[in-house]
Amino acid sequence: MTYLYNLQKSGLVKTEHALGDLSAMNSLHIYLQPKAQRQKEIIVHWRKPRGGGGNKLNADGASKGNPCFSGVGGILKDQSGRVIFAFQEPLGNTTNTQAELPASHKGLQIYFDKGLHNIWIKTDAMIIIKLISTPRQGAWNLQSTLQSIRKILSQMDYKIESARPGLKGPSWEI
């Protein structure tokens, strides 16, 4: 350990030497900074709600690991593409699924609180679409949020579908 520590202090041990396992190095009290990874750029297109009616909520949750630091965000636009509201919120340490469900919930809650009742929901998480659209209970730690989403949706006209291009999953009109 002393040898590795001295190598790190001298600058001879670098992040790339850890081969992605920084936690093992940290357990040896050798603290390396993770190398910043260049993010892949993607072009995102927003489409108007089909049929010209209603508003469109794009919501997403993400976790750096499973579990790890997570957050949610979303945007709601009207049928002309004007932003009605946008939101983001850190969640702390959760799994991907535990981040995706609160993303949809937060967006729906804000939408409902504004007195709006016709929405098209787009999410990239098929598990969330299935949980919301079927009588599944979900994991115990998701049940409260899932019940709240279902209660809000029971008072709305809505459609929920996948936002992932090329994903051939089901969509529901309710």
Long-range contacts (C-beta under 8 A, 24 or more apart in sequence): 1-28, 1-29, 4-28, 4-30, 5-29, 5-30, 8-32, 46-77, 46-81, 48-79, 48-80, 48-81, 49-79, 49-120, 50-120, 52-79, 53-79, 53-118, 54-79, 54-118, 54-119, 54-120, 54-157, 54-159, 55-79, 55-84, 55-111, 55-116, 55-118, 55-119, 55-120, 56-119, 56-120, 56-121, 56-122, 57-104, 57-107, 57-108, 57-111, 57-119, 57-120, 57-121, 57-122, 58-122, 58-123, 58-163, 59-103, 59-104, 59-106, 59-107, 59-121, 59-122, 59-123, 60-100, 60-103, 60-123, 60-124, 60-125, 60-163, 61-91, 61-96, 61-98, 61-99, 61-100, 61-101, 61-102, 61-103, 61-125, 62-96, 62-99, 63-94, 63-95, 63-96, 63-98, 63-99, 66-95, 66-96, 67-93, 67-94, 67-95, 67-98, 68-93, 69-93, 70-94, 70-95, 70-96, 70-98, 70-99, 71-99, 72-99, 72-102, 72-103, 72-106, 73-103, 74-103, 74-104, 74-106, 74-107, 76-107, 76-110, 76-111, 76-119, 84-111, 84-114, 84-116, 85-110, 85-111, 85-114, 96-125, 97-125, 97-127, 97-128, 97-139, 97-142, 98-141, 98-142, 100-125, 100-127, 100-128, 101-128, 101-131, 101-138, 101-142, 101-145, 101-146, 101-149, 102-145, 104-128, 104-132, 104-149, 105-145, 105-148, 105-149, 108-149, 108-152, 108-153, 109-148, 109-152, 112-152, 112-155, 112-156, 117-155, 117-156, 117-157, 118-156, 118-157, 118-158, 119-156, 119-157, 119-158, 119-159, 120-158, 120-159, 120-160, 120-161, 121-158, 121-159, 121-160, 121-161, 122-160, 122-161, 122-162, 122-163, 123-160, 123-162, 123-163, 124-162, 124-163, 124-164, 124-167, 126-162, 126-164, 126-167, 126-169, 129-160, 129-161, 129-162, 129-169, 129-170, 129-171, 129-172, 132-160, 133-160, 133-172, 133-174
